[in-house]
Amino acid sequence: MTENSPLGGETTTPLRLGTRRSKLAMAQSGMVADAVREVTGRAVELVEITTYGDISREHLAQIGGTGVFVAALREALLSGEVDFAVHSLKDLPTTQPEGLVLAAVPPREDPRDALVARDGLTFGQLPAGARIGTGSPRRMAQLNAYARSHGLDIETVAIRGNVDTRIGFVRSGELDAVVLAAAGLSRLGRTDEVTDFLPVDTVLPAPGQGALAVECAESSADLAAALAELDDPYTRIAVTAERALLNALEAGCSAPVGALADLLAEGQVVNELRLRGVVGSTDGTSLVQLSITGPVPTSHDDAAALGRELAAEMLAKGAAGLMGERAL
């Protein structure tokens, strides 16, 4: 006999989870699959889907950045090929497409960037002329700005590839260091390779960095309700503010924009949300960095309003002129 699941189906019918094929995507999707099995009582099978961002060797800024890792997964959702999909939230375009719903944003991992350097060096210990690899204009802008302000001599080098490929540049001696998202290394069980975690005061992460997005068809109301059990309201509020800032700046995930919203507490009471944003030229010569603090939003609309308010202040300070530098 089969048992009924919370979704009204049978536990013998697996839910199909669409995922990219990379090791990191598979690890992230596997974590979500385990949580969904727990919530729904249904088996979950991973369906591997190749995205344009996975097969292109061009830099993300040159192929559009926004949505290149997402479009194929969303097409699979809309066609019914898969039941739900897991994305790195920082890869999602800020506009939600018709027919799909962002059902859950699980608790966020460490949002910081991490350095993997030769000989166990920290960022401050890198030698003069050190070559640091990254695929992100955002990281380039902030690393170069920090180096300029602290009298450090570094060279940022544009790279692409998965985690193994990027760390391989260091192991081979081609680069002195690479910068990667700490969350990805954590989910892969590779934090022991990190030689330095970069403080957010030095490098603000990408909007949504460290968070995952679980998406399904809007018509799958029962599934959306079940997936909502995985949602973390504080993470959802934070990334909503960050992505609203990105959207108001009319920038995509390949633009040199960093943002981070964090909750501030007085004693045991969380009473404020601080949103920090930065836009910079990739050579680090120009940087617009501002922050705004307000009461903890009670709705997604309130969180988005905070993001739009900070974006307006940044645009007034000249941020728009710095976002044209997207090509690496």
C-alpha positions in Angstrom: 0.0 0.0 0.0 1.0 3.6 -0.6 0.4 6.4 1.8 -1.0 9.8 1.0 1.5 12.7 1.3 0.7 16.3 2.3 0.5 17.1 -1.4 -2.4 14.8 -2.0 -0.2 12.4 -4.1 1.4 9.1 -3.3 4.7 8.8 -1.6 5.9 6.4 -4.3 5.8 9.2 -6.9 9.0 11.2 -6.5 9.1 15.0 -6.7 11.4 16.1 -9.5 14.0 18.7 -8.4 15.6 20.6 -11.2 19.3 21.5 -10.6 22.4 22.6 -12.5 25.0 19.9 -13.0 27.9 21.5 -11.1 29.2 19.9 -7.9 28.1 23.0 -6.0 24.6 23.1 -7.5 24.2 19.3 -6.8 25.4 19.8 -3.2 23.0 22.6 -2.6 20.1 20.8 -4.3 20.8 17.7 -2.3 20.5 19.7 0.9 17.1 21.1 -0.2 16.0 17.6 -1.4 16.6 16.2 2.1 14.6 19.0 3.7 11.7 18.5 1.2 11.6 14.8 1.9 11.3 15.5 5.6 8.5 18.1 5.0 6.5 16.2 2.4 7.1 12.6 3.1 7.7 12.2 -0.7 10.8 10.9 -2.4 12.8 13.5 -4.3 14.9 12.9 -7.4 17.4 15.3 -8.8 17.0 16.2 -12.5 20.2 17.6 -13.9 19.8 20.5 -16.4 22.5 22.2 -18.4 22.2 26.0 -18.5 23.8 28.4 -20.9 26.1 29.8 -18.2 27.4 26.2 -17.7 28.4 25.6 -21.3 29.6 29.1 -22.3 33.3 30.0 -21.7 32.8 33.7 -22.0 32.9 35.9 -19.0 29.5 36.4 -17.4 29.5 40.1 -18.0 29.9 39.4 -21.8 27.0 36.9 -22.0 24.6 39.1 -20.0 25.2 37.7 -16.5 21.6 38.0 -15.4 19.7 34.7 -15.7 22.3 32.7 -17.6 22.3 30.0 -14.9 18.5 30.2 -14.4 16.6 30.3 -17.7 16.9 26.6 -18.6 15.7 25.6 -15.1 12.7 28.0 -15.3 11.8 26.6 -18.8 11.8 23.1 -17.3 9.5 24.3 -14.5 7.1 25.9 -16.9 7.0 22.9 -19.2 6.4 20.5 -16.4 9.7 18.7 -16.8 10.5 19.3 -13.1 8.3 20.1 -10.1 10.6 22.6 -8.4 14.1 24.0 -8.8 16.9 25.3 -6.6 18.9 28.3 -7.5 21.7 30.3 -5.9 19.7 33.4 -5.1 22.4 35.8 -6.3 21.9 34.3 -9.8 18.2 35.1 -10.0 17.0 38.1 -12.0 15.2 40.6 -9.8 11.9 40.3 -11.7 9.8 37.3 -11.0 8.5 35.7 -14.2 4.8 35.0 -14.7 3.7 31.5 -13.8 6.5 30.9 -11.2 6.7 31.6 -7.5 9.6 31.9 -5.1 8.3 29.4 -2.7 11.1 29.4 -0.1 14.3 31.1 0.8 15.9 28.8 3.4 18.3 30.1 6.2 21.3 31.8 4.7 24.8 30.5 4.8 27.8 32.7 5.5 27.4 35.6 3.0 31.1 36.6 3.1 33.7 36.2 0.4 36.7 33.9 1.1 40.3 34.0 0.0 42.1 30.9 -1.1 45.8 31.8 -1.3 49.1 30.1 -1.8 51.2 29.2 1.2 48.2 29.9 3.6 48.5 33.6 3.1 45.9 36.0 4.3 44.8 39.0 2.2 47.1 41.3 4.2 50.1 39.0 3.8 49.9 38.8 0.0 53.2 40.0 -1.6 53.5 43.1 -3.7 52.2 42.5 -7.2 50.1 39.6 -6.1 47.7 38.3 -8.7 44.1 37.6 -7.4 41.6 35.8 -9.6 37.9 36.5 -9.6 35.0 36.3 -12.0 33.2 39.2 -10.4 33.4 42.9 -11.3 31.9 43.6 -7.8 34.9 41.9 -6.1 37.4 43.5 -8.4 36.0 47.0 -7.6 36.1 46.5 -3.9 39.5 44.7 -3.7 41.1 47.3 -5.9 39.6 50.1 -3.9 40.7 48.6 -0.6 44.2 48.1 -2.0 44.4 51.7 -3.1 43.3 53.1 0.2 45.7 50.8 2.1 48.7 51.2 -0.1 48.7 47.6 -1.3 50.0 46.5 -4.7 47.7 43.8 -6.2 46.4 42.8 -9.6 42.9 41.4 -10.1 42.6 38.9 -12.9 39.4 37.9 -14.6 38.8 34.1 -14.4 35.9 31.7 -15.0 35.3 28.1 -14.0 34.0 25.9 -11.2 35.6 25.8 -7.7 38.1 23.1 -8.7 39.2 25.1 -11.8 39.6 28.4 -9.8 41.5 26.9 -6.9 43.6 25.0 -9.5 45.0 28.4 -10.7 46.5 28.8 -7.2 47.7 25.3 -6.9 49.5 25.6 -10.3 51.1 28.9 -9.4 49.4 30.8 -12.1 47.7 33.0 -9.5 48.6 33.9 -5.9 45.0 33.7 -4.7 41.4 33.5 -5.8 38.3 34.9 -4.1 35.2 32.7 -3.9 31.9 32.8 -2.0 32.3 31.3 1.5 28.9 29.7 1.3 29.8 27.6 -1.7 33.0 26.3 -0.1 31.1 25.5 3.1 28.4 23.5 1.2 31.1 21.6 -0.6 32.9 20.9 2.7 36.0 22.8 1.6 36.3 25.6 4.2 39.6 24.1 5.3 41.1 25.5 2.1 40.1 29.1 3.0 43.1 31.1 4.1 41.2 34.3 4.9 37.5 35.3 5.2 37.1 38.8 3.9 35.2 41.1 6.3 32.0 42.6 4.8 33.5 46.0 5.7 36.2 45.2 3.1 34.1 43.5 0.4 30.3 43.6 0.5 28.9 40.4 -1.0 26.6 40.2 -4.0 22.9 40.7 -3.2 21.5 37.4 -2.0 24.9 35.8 -1.7 24.8 32.7 0.6 21.1 32.3 0.2 19.2 29.7 -1.9 16.0 30.1 -3.8 13.4 27.3 -4.1 11.0 28.0 -7.1 8.0 26.2 -8.4 5.1 26.7 -10.7 2.4 29.1 -9.4 -0.2 26.6 -10.4 1.3 24.0 -7.9 -0.4 25.6 -4.9 0.0 22.5 -2.6 3.6 22.1 -3.5 4.3 25.8 -2.9 2.6 25.6 0.5 4.8 22.6 1.4 8.0 24.2 0.2 7.1 27.3 2.2 7.9 25.3 5.3 11.6 25.7 4.4 11.3 29.5 4.3 13.3 31.6 6.8 11.5 34.9 7.3 14.6 36.8 8.4 16.6 35.7 5.4 13.7 36.4 3.1 13.4 40.0 4.5 17.1 40.6 4.1 17.5 39.4 0.6 14.3 41.2 -0.4 15.9 44.5 0.6 19.1 43.6 -1.1 17.5 42.6 -4.4 15.2 45.7 -4.3 18.3 47.8 -4.2 19.8 45.9 -7.2 16.5 46.3 -9.1 16.2 50.0 -8.4 19.8 50.5 -9.6 18.7 48.7 -12.8 21.7 46.4 -12.5 22.1 42.7 -13.1 24.1 40.1 -11.3 27.2 40.9 -13.4 27.2 44.6 -12.4 29.8 45.8 -9.7 27.1 46.0 -7.0 27.4 44.7 -3.5 24.7 44.7 -0.8 24.1 43.2 2.6 21.1 43.5 4.9 21.6 42.4 8.5 19.5 42.5 11.6 20.6 44.6 14.5 19.7 43.7 18.1 19.5 45.5 21.4 20.0 42.8 24.0 17.8 39.9 23.0 15.5 42.0 20.9 16.0 42.4 17.1 14.7 45.9 16.4 16.5 47.3 13.3 17.5 46.2 9.8 20.7 47.8 8.3 21.2 47.7 4.6 24.6 48.5 3.1 25.3 49.0 -0.6 28.3 49.6 -2.8 28.8 50.3 -6.5 32.3 50.8 -7.9 34.5 51.0 -11.0 36.4 47.8 -11.5 39.8 49.5 -11.1 38.8 50.7 -7.7 39.2 54.4 -8.4 35.6 55.3 -7.8 33.3 53.9 -5.2 29.8 54.8 -3.9 29.2 53.1 -0.6 26.2 54.0 1.6 24.0 52.4 4.3 20.5 52.9 5.7 18.9 51.7 8.9 15.3 51.3 9.7 12.8 49.3 11.8 12.7 45.6 11.0 10.3 45.4 8.1 7.0 43.7 8.8 6.3 42.9 5.1 8.2 42.2 1.9 6.9 45.6 0.6 8.6 47.4 3.6 11.8 45.5 3.0 11.8 46.4 -0.7 11.0 50.1 0.1 14.2 50.2 2.2 16.2 48.9 -0.7 14.7 51.4 -3.1 15.4 54.2 -0.7 19.1 53.3 -0.4 19.3 52.9 -4.2 17.9 56.4 -4.7 20.6 57.8 -2.4 23.3 55.9 -4.2 22.1 57.1 -7.6 22.1 60.7 -6.3 25.8 60.2 -5.4 26.7 59.0 -8.9 26.2 55.3 -8.8 24.7 55.1 -12.3 27.9 56.2 -13.9 29.9 53.4 -12.3 27.6 50.5 -13.4 28.6 50.8 -17.1 31.8 49.0 -16.4 30.5 45.5 -16.7 32.9 44.0 -19.3 36.0 42.3 -17.8 
